[in-house]
């Protein structure tokens, strides 16, 4: 059985505080969170973008942040 990465819960809690009303984050939210240009965010996060839900789930962002 897979184990959570160390710091996953902390990252998820940080995201919940920053975006309490969202479960799916858009590129604009990631720009605010990481303070990077739109081009950099799109290039970095495009593999994680889920077209079916229209963004990137917070759980995925937390997983990538703590790796």
C-alpha positions as CSV (number, residue, x, y, z in Angstrom):
1,X,0.0,0.0,0.0
2,X,1.3,3.4,-0.9
3,X,2.3,5.8,1.8
4,X,1.8,9.5,1.9
5,X,4.8,11.6,1.3
6,X,6.2,13.5,4.3
7,X,4.7,17.0,4.4
8,X,1.7,16.1,2.3
9,X,-0.8,17.0,5.0
10,X,1.0,20.3,5.7
11,X,0.9,21.3,2.0
12,X,-2.8,20.4,1.7
13,X,-3.6,22.4,4.9
14,X,-1.7,25.4,3.4
15,X,-3.7,25.1,0.2
16,X,-7.0,24.8,2.2
17,X,-6.1,28.1,4.0
18,X,-5.2,29.9,0.8
19,X,-8.2,28.6,-1.2
20,X,-10.9,27.5,1.3
21,X,-13.8,27.4,-1.2
22,X,-12.0,25.6,-4.1
23,X,-11.2,21.9,-4.7
24,X,-10.0,22.5,-8.2
25,X,-7.3,25.1,-8.9
26,X,-6.9,27.0,-12.1
27,X,-3.7,28.3,-13.6
28,X,-4.5,31.8,-12.2
29,X,-4.6,30.3,-8.7
30,X,-1.2,28.7,-9.1
31,X,0.2,32.0,-10.4
32,X,-0.9,33.7,-7.1
33,X,0.4,30.8,-5.0
34,X,3.8,30.4,-6.6
35,X,4.4,33.9,-7.8
36,X,5.6,32.8,-11.2
37,X,4.8,33.9,-14.7
38,X,1.8,32.4,-16.6
39,X,4.1,30.8,-19.1
40,X,6.2,29.1,-16.4
41,X,3.1,27.8,-14.5
42,X,1.5,26.5,-17.7
43,X,4.7,24.7,-18.8
44,X,5.2,23.2,-15.3
45,X,1.7,22.2,-14.4
46,X,0.3,21.2,-17.9
47,X,0.9,17.4,-17.3
48,X,-1.3,17.6,-14.2
49,X,-4.2,19.6,-15.8
50,X,-7.4,17.6,-15.8
51,X,-9.7,18.6,-18.7
52,X,-12.6,16.7,-17.3
53,X,-12.7,18.9,-14.1
54,X,-11.3,22.1,-15.7
55,X,-8.2,22.5,-13.5
56,X,-5.8,20.7,-11.1
57,X,-7.2,19.1,-7.9
58,X,-5.8,20.5,-4.7
59,X,-4.7,17.0,-3.7
60,X,-2.5,16.8,-6.8
61,X,-0.9,20.2,-6.2
62,X,-0.2,19.2,-2.6
63,X,1.4,15.9,-3.7
64,X,3.6,17.7,-6.2
65,X,4.6,20.4,-3.7
66,X,5.9,18.0,-1.1
67,X,7.9,15.8,-3.5
